[in-house]
Amino acid sequence: MLAVSPNSPVILVVAISGRSLATAARRAGYRVLVADLFNDTDTCRLAERVAILPGSLQEGIDGTEIVPSLRNLVGEDRPEALVYGSGFERRPDLIDLLASAFPVAGNSTDTVRRVKDPSSLASLCAGIGILHPEIRFDAPDDRQDWLTKISGGAGGSHVRLATSAGPFPPGSYFQRYVAGIGLSALFLADRGGAYIVGYSRQWPSPSMGSPFRYGGAVRLPRLPRAKGAKISRWLNDIVARTGLVGLCSADFIDGPEGTFLLEINPRPGATLDIFDGDDTPLLTQHLRAVRGERIDIPRYRGAMASAIAYAAQPIPRFPELEWPPLTADHQRPGSELDAGDPVCTVLARAHSAAAATKAVMTRISELAPHWEEITG
């Protein structure tokens, strides 16, 4: 575990899953308090104190209980900053609520609304000249080439084929399907523009009811010069028009029809594990960017990949395992898991993106029998 002094300043992390942000805070030299939905074993080891975030994956974060819960968690400590992760895109109003009680280091409610509202993002892209898939809020006559998404959704699990059976959840809209490879740009935003930290390629881990569920990502050494320059211009324009600050990411589909912006994530996200490092801790840079201070961009060698291992079948009682290095987000022994629940995050390093991707998928295949054998 990353060592910090008992006199180090405190960071309060609030997210659906807070482990990666907790790791980043410890790496940056902070003591950390975490409120999330899981309180997995890694998070509990990293944090001085933890609390279960009020709410659920299905219903979202409970705004009526969040501030009292966080005040109870903080106690006599005075956090230098509250850093939020996933979970607030569906309820951006809660960011104002947090800011009334704690020093929030991140984007404001208005900024999050501007980049996460489907109509607002589509209008923003049209004004800048960014390729963005067509959206609509009424069902198309022919749904063959359309997806449904939930406004503010994250992780890919909310994305469905528009031809799938069943009612559409509240907040759903339609987006035209674009073929290609998932590409993400991690960037630091401040009042001077967007500074690219790096690019990653992403892939899905399809399940029966969730064909676009997030599977993993691998850090890329570079992009072709023209494509990288275009994305950098786009992100500079987006930052200038929205006021984005801090560590953010932009997700694209890169295919035969071009490079399409799918969404902006206005907070640290899923690729933090494969970009953060000891030399230039990204949480430090996030806080500096939010404050308008000078930031440093890390340099990378080789490639790193991360992927989520999901339960293929229900697990009535998760076994106690001796987890190997380069794994995280471990399920608690004794937990009951449904098919499709996340078991852990697996990481791998290699000299190239292709080798790192192959290594991380191999590691998942080698680990899965340790929990799958008890389902038979």
C-alpha positions in Angstrom: 0.0 0.0 0.0 1.2 3.5 -0.8 2.6 5.1 2.3 1.5 8.6 3.5 2.3 10.6 6.6 -0.4 10.9 9.3 0.0 14.7 8.9 -0.7 14.6 5.2 -3.7 16.6 3.9 -7.0 14.8 3.3 -8.9 14.2 0.1 -12.5 13.1 0.2 -13.5 10.8 -2.7 -17.1 10.4 -3.7 -18.0 8.0 -6.6 -19.9 5.0 -7.6 -16.6 3.2 -7.3 -13.9 5.1 -5.5 -10.9 2.7 -5.6 -9.0 4.2 -8.6 -9.4 7.7 -7.2 -8.3 6.5 -3.8 -5.2 5.0 -5.3 -4.5 8.2 -7.2 -4.9 10.2 -4.0 -2.5 8.0 -2.0 0.0 8.1 -4.9 -0.2 11.9 -4.7 0.6 11.9 -1.0 -2.8 12.4 0.5 -4.7 10.6 3.2 -8.1 9.6 1.7 -11.7 9.2 2.8 -14.0 7.3 0.4 -17.7 7.1 0.0 -18.8 4.7 -2.7 -21.3 1.9 -3.4 -19.0 -1.0 -2.9 -16.4 -0.5 -0.2 -14.4 -3.3 -1.7 -11.4 -4.7 0.1 -8.9 -2.5 -1.9 -10.7 0.7 -1.1 -10.9 -0.2 2.6 -7.1 -0.8 2.6 -6.4 2.5 0.9 -8.7 4.7 2.8 -8.5 5.8 6.4 -12.3 5.6 6.6 -15.0 4.5 4.2 -18.8 4.9 4.0 -21.4 3.4 1.8 -22.7 6.0 -0.6 -26.4 6.5 -0.2 -28.2 5.1 -3.3 -27.7 2.2 -5.7 -26.5 1.4 -9.2 -30.1 1.1 -10.4 -31.6 4.2 -8.7 -28.5 6.4 -8.7 -27.2 8.5 -5.8 -29.6 9.5 -3.0 -29.3 13.3 -2.8 -31.3 13.5 0.5 -28.8 11.5 2.5 -25.4 12.3 0.8 -24.3 15.4 2.7 -25.2 14.1 6.2 -23.4 10.8 5.3 -20.3 12.6 4.1 -20.2 14.9 7.2 -20.3 11.8 9.4 -17.5 10.2 7.4 -15.3 13.4 7.5 -15.8 13.9 11.3 -13.1 16.3 12.6 -11.0 16.2 9.4 -11.0 19.1 7.0 -10.5 17.8 3.5 -8.4 19.9 1.2 -10.8 18.9 -1.6 -13.7 16.7 -2.5 -13.0 14.9 -5.8 -16.0 13.2 -7.4 -16.0 10.4 -9.9 -18.7 8.6 -11.7 -22.3 8.7 -10.7 -23.0 12.5 -10.8 -23.7 12.8 -14.6 -27.3 11.6 -13.9 -27.7 14.0 -11.1 -25.5 17.1 -11.7 -27.6 19.1 -9.3 -25.9 17.1 -6.5 -22.6 18.8 -7.3 -24.0 22.1 -6.1 -25.2 20.3 -3.0 -21.7 18.9 -2.3 -20.1 22.3 -3.0 -22.4 23.9 -0.3 -20.7 21.7 2.3 -17.2 20.8 1.0 -14.5 22.3 -1.3 -15.3 20.5 -4.5 -12.3 20.2 -6.9 -14.1 19.5 -10.2 -16.5 20.8 -12.7 -19.6 22.8 -11.8 -23.2 21.6 -12.2 -23.7 23.9 -15.2 -20.6 22.6 -17.0 -21.6 19.0 -16.4 -25.0 19.7 -17.8 -23.6 21.4 -20.9 -21.4 18.4 -21.8 -23.7 15.5 -20.6 -27.1 16.7 -21.9 -27.5 14.9 -25.3 -29.0 17.9 -27.0 -26.5 20.4 -25.6 -23.5 18.2 -26.7 -25.0 17.7 -30.2 -25.4 21.5 -30.5 -21.9 22.1 -29.2 -20.4 19.6 -31.8 -22.4 21.2 -34.6 -21.1 24.6 -33.7 -17.5 23.6 -33.7 -17.7 21.2 -36.6 -17.1 18.0 -34.7 -18.5 14.7 -36.1 -21.2 13.5 -33.7 -23.7 10.7 -34.3 -27.2 11.8 -35.1 -29.5 11.8 -32.0 -33.3 11.9 -31.6 -35.8 11.6 -28.8 -38.6 10.0 -30.7 -38.4 6.4 -32.0 -37.2 6.1 -35.6 -39.5 4.2 -38.0 -36.6 1.9 -38.8 -34.6 1.1 -35.7 -32.1 -1.1 -37.4 -29.1 1.3 -37.3 -30.0 3.0 -34.0 -29.0 2.6 -30.3 -30.7 3.7 -27.2 -28.8 5.4 -24.4 -29.7 6.9 -21.1 -28.8 10.6 -20.5 -26.0 10.7 -18.0 -25.3 7.0 -18.2 -21.8 5.6 -17.9 -19.9 2.4 -18.5 -21.7 1.2 -21.6 -24.2 -1.0 -19.7 -27.0 1.5 -20.4 -26.5 1.3 -24.2 -28.8 -1.1 -26.0 -29.7 -1.9 -29.6 -32.9 0.1 -30.5 -34.3 -3.1 -32.0 -34.1 -4.9 -28.6 -37.4 -5.9 -26.9 -38.8 -4.3 -23.8 -39.6 -0.7 -22.6 -37.0 2.0 -22.8 -35.9 3.3 -19.3 -36.7 6.9 -18.3 -34.2 9.4 -19.8 -33.6 7.3 -22.9 -32.8 8.8 -26.3 -31.8 7.4 -29.7 -28.3 7.7 -31.2 -27.4 6.5 -34.7 -25.0 3.6 -34.7 -21.5 4.3 -36.1 -19.1 1.4 -36.8 -15.5 1.6 -35.6 -13.1 1.2 -32.7 -13.5 2.9 -29.3 -10.9 5.6 -28.8 -10.6 7.8 -25.7 -8.5 10.9 -25.0 -7.5 11.7 -21.4 -6.9 15.4 -21.0 -6.3 18.1 -18.4 -8.4 21.2 -18.8 -7.8 24.7 -17.5 -8.5 28.2 -18.5 -5.8 28.0 -21.1 -7.2 25.0 -23.0 -7.0 21.2 -23.1 -3.7 19.3 -22.6 -3.7 15.8 -23.9 -2.4 13.3 -21.3 -2.7 10.3 -23.6 -4.9 8.1 -25.8 -6.4 4.7 -25.2 -8.2 2.1 -27.2 -11.3 0.7 -25.5 -13.3 -2.5 -26.1 -16.6 -3.9 -24.9 -17.3 -7.0 -22.9 -20.8 -7.9 -24.3 -23.4 -9.8 -22.3 -26.8 -11.0 -23.2 -28.6 -7.9 -22.0 -25.7 -5.4 -22.3 -24.0 -5.7 -25.7 -21.9 -2.5 -25.1 -20.8 -3.1 -21.5 -17.4 -1.7 -20.8 -14.6 -4.3 -21.0 -11.3 -2.6 -20.8 -8.7 -0.2 -22.3 -5.1 -0.1 -23.3 -2.8 3.0 -23.3 -1.6 3.8 -26.8 1.9 5.2 -27.5 0.6 7.7 -30.0 -2.0 8.6 -32.7 -1.3 9.5 -36.3 -0.2 13.2 -36.2 -3.1 14.6 -38.2 -5.7 12.7 -36.2 -4.1 13.8 -32.9 -3.9 17.4 -34.0 -7.6 17.4 -35.0 -8.7 15.9 -31.6 -6.6 18.4 -29.8 -8.2 21.3 -31.7 -11.7 19.9 -30.9 -11.0 19.6 -27.2 -9.5 23.1 -27.0 -12.7 24.5 -28.5 -14.9 22.4 -26.2 -13.0 23.6 -23.1 -13.2 27.3 -24.3 -17.0 27.0 -24.8 -17.9 25.0 -21.7 -15.4 26.0 -19.0 -14.3 22.4 -18.3 -11.5 22.1 -15.7 -9.4 19.3 -14.3 -8.9 15.7 -15.5 -11.5 14.8 -18.1 -11.9 12.4 -21.0 -13.5 12.3 -24.4 -14.7 9.1 -26.0 -14.8 8.6 -29.8 -15.6 6.0 -32.4 -12.9 5.9 -35.0 -14.0 4.1 -38.2 -14.4 4.2 -41.9 -16.8 7.2 -41.8 -14.4 9.3 -39.7 -13.7 10.0 -36.0 -17.0 10.8 -34.1 -17.1 12.3 -30.6 -19.5 10.2 -28.5 -19.3 11.8 -25.1 -17.3 13.9 -22.7 -16.7 12.6 -19.2 -16.2 15.8 -17.0 -14.3 14.0 -14.2 -11.5 11.4 -13.7 -12.7 8.1 -15.3 -12.1 4.5 -16.2 -8.6 4.9 -17.7 -7.0 6.5 -14.6 -5.3 3.2 -13.7 -3.4 2.9 -17.0 -2.2 6.6 -17.0 -1.4 7.4 -13.4 2.1 7.0 -12.1 4.6 8.0 -9.4 6.6 10.5 -11.4 3.7 12.8 -12.2 0.7 11.9 -10.1 -2.5 12.8 -12.0 -4.5 13.8 -9.0 -1.9 16.5 -8.2 -2.3 17.7 -11.8 -6.1 17.6 -11.5 -6.0 19.8 -8.5 -3.6 22.2 -10.1 -5.7 22.5 -13.2 -8.9 23.2 -11.2 -7.0 26.0 -9.3 -5.5 27.4 -12.5 -2.0 26.6 -11.5 0.8 25.3 -13.8 0.4 21.6 -14.7 2.8 18.9 -15.9 2.0 16.3 -18.5 3.4 12.8 -17.8 5.6 10.9 -20.2 5.1 7.2 -20.8 7.1 4.2 -22.0 5.5 1.0 -23.2 1.8 0.2 -22.8 -0.5 -0.7 -20.0 -4.0 -2.3 -20.2 -6.8 -2.8 -17.7 -9.9 -5.0 -18.1 -12.9 -5.9 -15.9 -13.5 -9.6 -15.1 -17.2 -10.3 -14.8 -19.0 -13.2 -13.3 -20.2 -15.6 -16.0 -22.6 -17.3 -13.7 -24.2 -16.5 -10.3 -21.8 -17.0 -7.4 -23.6 -17.8 -4.2 -20.6 -17.2 -1.9 -17.4 -15.6 -3.3 -14.3 -17.5 -2.1 -11.4 -16.1 -0.2 -8.6 -15.7 -2.7 -5.0 -14.8 -2.6 -5.1 -12.1 -5.2 -2.0 -11.7 -7.4 -0.3 -8.4 -8.2 -1.8 -6.1 -10.8 -5.4 -6.9 -9.8 -7.7 -4.5 -8.0 -11.4 -3.9 -7.0 -11.5 -7.3 -5.4 -14.8 -8.8 -4.4 -15.2 -9.4 -0.7 -15.1 -13.1 0.5 -18.6 -14.3 1.1 -20.3 -11.9 -1.3 -23.2 -13.1 -3.4 -22.8 -12.2 -7.1 -25.2 -12.3 -9.9 -24.2 -13.2 -13.4 -22.6 -10.1 -15.0 -21.5 -8.6 -11.7 -17.9 -7.3 -11.8 -15.4 -9.6 -9.9 -12.2 -7.5 -10.2 -10.0 -5.3 -12.4 -7.0 -6.9 -14.0 -4.0 -4.9 -15.3 -1.0 -5.8 -17.5 2.1 -4.1 -18.8 3.9 -4.8 -22.0 6.1 -3.2 -24.7 3.2 -2.6 -27.1 -0.5 -2.0 -27.0 -1.2 -5.3 -28.7 0.9 -7.2 -26.3 -0.6 -5.5 -23.2 -4.1 -6.2 -24.5 -3.3 -9.9 -25.1 -1.7 -10.1 -21.6 -4.6 -8.7 -19.7 -7.1 -11.0 -21.5 -4.9 -14.0 -20.8 -4.7 -13.0 -17.1 -8.5 -12.9 -16.8 -8.8 -16.3 -18.4 -6.2 -17.7 -15.9 -8.0 -16.1 -12.9 -11.6 -16.9 -13.8 -11.4 -20.6 -12.8 -10.7 -19.6 -9.2 -14.2 -18.3 -8.8 -16.0 -20.1 -11.6 -15.3 -23.6 -10.2 -17.5 -23.0 -7.2 -20.6 -22.2 -9.3 -20.9 -25.8 -10.6 
